[in-house]
């Protein structure tokens, strides 16, 4: 049975012709997997197979991906700290060569290098093509179950405490799910700031996305603080904060919050926290929590 054709620029391309035909000179922004290498797209493989070289954050990381795909290409280290003359030479090379831009994982430019390179290429009239694929914040958003009809991606939260709080206060009035990137060592500090500035909102922590130990834990910020203080996470994380409540929580909402709080907190702590946020009597919530534990 013949192998299926790829579709490149609207035209079917077989495996044989894809490897023998060159690409139009220019810049190709190529999304790569965020964990599971099976998430590479057919189009990404085709572009990486036929380009003249790859601009990447770390040649060791990209080299492993290319080796996995059976592709050998020149690689040029590029990030947003590269000197302007290096970026200018790379852009100039795009007049006669097809250059693929990748980040270590996911979609370039989404909290990853590439912004200056793309703008310089555009200002020089270089052809630019974007090849979509995996993106960590989109994956985290779909896993979280938080409202996704309106969301705001705000990149990494600042490292310093005051700057972090200032940013959260600035975003507090936005009627949308807030999406951030965060690292394992800084997660608890960010959760503490969220608990102080946005205490009544549910939070989701999505980590190890697309990998064997993928998890998405959703609860009140205080419960997540306790959970991750005793289980320090590693790696990069998608941190999501639900939108502000439209009205005071109803009793039915309180039970939903209680169920999620019980995944990270002891029974008494969960009842106290939900009572604080909703105004529902703590004694009633505690009794219901005990029932839920027995179910």
Number of C-alpha atoms within 10 A of each C-alpha: 3 5 7 10 15 17 14 14 9 7 9 13 17 16 13 9 11 20 16 11 12 15 18 16 18 23 28 26 25 26 26 28 21 22 18 14 14 9 15 21 17 12 17 19 18 18 22 24 22 20 23 19 18 26 23 23 23 16 18 13 13 21 18 12 18 18 11 10 14 10 14 12 15 12 20 16 14 23 19 15 9 13 10 12 9 12 19 14 10 19 22 16 16 21 18 12 19 24 30 27 27 26 27 20 19 24 26 23 18 16 16 17 22 23 14 16 22 19 12 16 21 14 9 13 11 19 15 17 13 15 15 17 17 21 18 23 22 13 15 26 24 11 17 22 12 21 15 16 7 11 19 16 17 14 17 16 21 16 12 10 13 11 12 18 20 14 14 20 15 10 15 16 10 13 15 20 22 25 24 19 21 22 18 14 13 17 24 22 16 24 25 18 19 24 20 15 16 22 19 21 18 25 29 24 25 24 24 20 22 19 12 9 8 11 16 18 17 25 22 28 29 23 23 25 21 15 16 15 12 8 9 12 17 13 10 18 24 26 29 25 26 22 23 17 11 7 6 10 15 11 14 9 12 19 18 11 23 26 18 18 26 20 16 22 21 13 20 16 16 26 29 18 23 25 20 14 16 17 15 18 14 18 13 11 23 20 13 17 22 13 10 14 10 7 6
